Amino acid sequence: MREQEIFHRLEARYPNAKPALNYENAFQLLVATILSAQCTDVRVNQVTASLFVHYPDARALAAADLEELSREIHSCGCYRVKAKNLIGTAKMLCQDYAGEVPPLMEALTRLPGVGRKTANVVLSNAFDIPGLAVDTHVFRVSHRLGLSDAKDPEGTESQLCALIPREKWGKAHHWLIYHGRQVCSARAPKCGDCLLADLCPFYKEQQNHR
């Protein structure tokens, strides 16, 4: 089956794929993932290196000054919205979950600034609960490879999960991200160097237009 062969090759090519965000616990991963929206992981890691010293847990973040926090995360972009969401999330964690990050999709997506993508990242990487987060890389690569034709991330997530064994959802997320960053970039994808070219509808279409 073409889809199974695609994932087999990706797994072989990226056996050690893992999150690019630096974190030590579920709280740090949640904060870092919220900050990563429309921002590079490299930049987020630069910001969180000092941020986690100032705000080591949900209680400390819940007590943060909005303007001060906004200044600290300014370089991550959308800083006012993110600062407001981070404080709101921290307060909800303290009020409803004793300051801990809940390992439940429904609970996580109730938090300010947390959608399915962020929740899946946290569930998969911090709690080892199967989840497949669909970011821009996963969306782009899966559509180019013909693994999904859904119009939105949630539909794409559903289609991908139907193709992949549940225990590999989290790993497949990282395979697709690595491939998107290293080979199947948004602009000027390296189709000539791609191990999936013979299985890729996007590559065949590009060839036909030459």
Phi, psi and omega in degrees: 000132185303315182298318180295322179294322178301310182290328176298316180291320180296319179297319180292326183282324183236062185292336183249023180300135182207171181299144177272347179281141177272131179199157179242346181203176184297322179298313180296320179294320178299312179298313182297321181289322175299318180292335187285350178299124180056035180210151180283151177296327179300314180295318179300316180298325177295320182286315185289342179304319177265331183299318182288342174287318180284326183230080186285344181209178184296324181294319178293319181290325179297332182267004183293149173279130185301315181292320180294317179295321178301319179294321183292329183253013186309318186288352179276353180080156181047038192294327181292315178295316181295319179297317179297317180293321180296315179294318178298319178296314180299318179296319180293322177299318181290319183287320189254340187226026177055031177083001181259155177277123182284137181273047182225133180303311183299320180290318182295318183285357172277342183285144180301129177080009182246114175253190183298322182299308180298317180298317180295322177300314182292313182299314184290314188270328182267332185240358181058035176260123185308129178197149181233099181283134180252102174259191183297323180293311181298318180298311183296309184295317182295326178285320178297324181279355181074023178275341180210147173231017181291152183274348183220165181301321182294319177294322177296317177303314181297317180292319179295318181297331179288341182264344190239139175303140186305322183290350180250007181303309183297320179292319180299325176304314181288324177301314183293323178294312179302316181294322179294324181280322187268331186230303188268060182289162182298316178248140178051058176297146183272065184299328180293339180255008188272129179288353181249008186305319183289349181248004191256117177299324180297316180296316180297322179294319178297320180296321182292335182272358180275000000 
